[in-house]
Amino acid sequence: MGFQIYLINKLTIMTNTPNSPDLDAIFEALASKHRREMVYALGLQSHSVSQLASMRDLSLPAIHKHIKILQDSGLIKAKKIGGVHFLALNRRTLLCLQDWLMQYQAYWGNNEETLENYAQYLSKKPTKGGEK
């Protein structure tokens, strides 16, 4: 029981970090293949909106929809230079996402270890009647 309370407290701390980006918005933004491809392309270099649209073979209305979702999640930044809108990856948001994921690494193992540990825990857990 003590470990479960510790784990619940740890998970609460890990998911409620002050000043962190909205993880739900980030994961929602990354749920689309097109948006992940855009993040990849912007990770290599900044692009104009029209360049991204042509690379992804998307219409301008479709690309603008994806851009809005990525901007709202904080994954990309936009800047207008003259009449051209340029986009760049917001690496700070990616680092926050990476930090969030890496804090679980201590609990990872390989899939077999994790499943085996859980199976052993269940086999040792007493039943309602007090039996093992």
DAHUZI-V24628 format. One record per pair of residues at least 12 apart in sequence whose ideal C-beta (glycine too) atoms are under 7 Angstrom apart, sorted by the first residue. I is the first residue (numbers start at 0). J is the second residue. D is the distance in whole Angstrom. If there is no record, write none. Layout:
# DAHUZI-V24628
I_J_D / I_J_D
This chain:
# DAHUZI-V24628
13_102_5 / 19_95_5 / 20_73_5 / 20_92_5 / 20_95_5 / 22_99_6 / 24_71_6 / 24_72_4 / 25_72_5 / 25_74_6 / 25_92_7 / 25_96_6 / 27_72_7 / 28_68_5 / 28_69_5 / 28_72_4 / 28_74_6 / 31_65_7 / 33_55_6 / 33_57_7 / 33_65_6 / 34_65_5 / 34_68_7 / 34_69_6 / 36_55_6 / 37_51_6 / 37_55_7 / 37_65_6 / 37_69_7 / 38_74_6 / 38_88_6 / 40_54_6 / 41_75_6 / 41_86_6 / 41_87_6 / 41_88_4 / 42_88_5 / 45_85_5 / 45_86_6 / 45_87_4 / 46_86_6 / 47_83_5 / 47_84_6 / 47_85_5 / 48_62_6 / 48_66_7 / 48_84_5 / 48_86_7 / 51_86_7 / 66_86_7 / 73_89_6 / 73_92_4 / 74_88_7 / 74_89_6 / 74_92_5 / 75_87_7 / 75_88_6 / 75_89_6 / 76_89_5
